[in-house]
Amino acid sequence: MSIERNFTISVLKITKNGPGLTGDIKNDAKIPLDTTLKLLEKLQNEGLIYLKDNSVEANSSSRLKLAVKAALLGADIEQLSNLLCWQEFEEIVAFALQSNGFAVQNNVRFKHGGRRWEIDVVGCKKPLVVCVDCKHWQRAIAPSALHRIVDAQTERTQAFASSLPNITLKIDCTQWEKAKFVPVVLSLISSSQKFFNKVPIVPVLQIQDFITQFPIYIGTLKFFPKTFNKLAHDF
């Protein structure tokens, strides 16, 4: 199992920036070529990679599945998170939200108060609008820096709630009567604090558990209530 785990990690590492070479994976995994080829063929049969000559390709969806496979084989979660690209990091969040019935939009851009804003991931499931800021820090973060990150996401979330309804944005919640806009900061690795000023700091690979337990947390989380009048439905 350790050989397969380490091999899967090597595939993730070598394909991080695009297609990788079979020889590079063999060298990184430190295993013979025949074993490398057998394991690559197994991953291809599982639909996780695509082999072409000496090249190994894996798209974002496949790389996420490879990371899950490696985790199930006992790989270190922090190491796996470091091997995911930024877009894959956001896709993990979107996938987790969608799996729990949220309508999701990535990279939501809007204007409010004379400024341009952007929220990495927005998930809507009545009455919640989860506004996620994805942070890719890889080591311990100082409380002062965490304070700035949380304050900035809180400000974005409040601005987003205030900006709706917006004719340029098609967001599910504008069809509701009421919504609760919840700021969330997603981290690559665990922070020393799970909450900061009532804003949750969620490690990326714990996002599924966090979403599942949302009903338990919602009473203690910071949120911005919004009531939509009938005019909102015209948008």
Buried (B, 14 or more C-beta within 10 A) or exposed (E): EEEBBBBBBBBBBBBBEEBBEBEBBBBBBEBEEEEBEEBBEEBBEEEBBBBEEEEBBBEBEBBBBBBBBBBEBEBEBBBBBBBBBEEBBBBBBBBBBEEBEBBBBBEBEBEBEEEEBEBBBBBBBBBBBBBBBBBBEEEEBEEEEBEEBBBEBBBBBBBBBEBBBBEEBEBBBBBBEEBBBBBBBBBBBBBEBEBBEBBBBBBBBBBBEBBEEBEEBEEEBBBBEBEBEEEBEEB
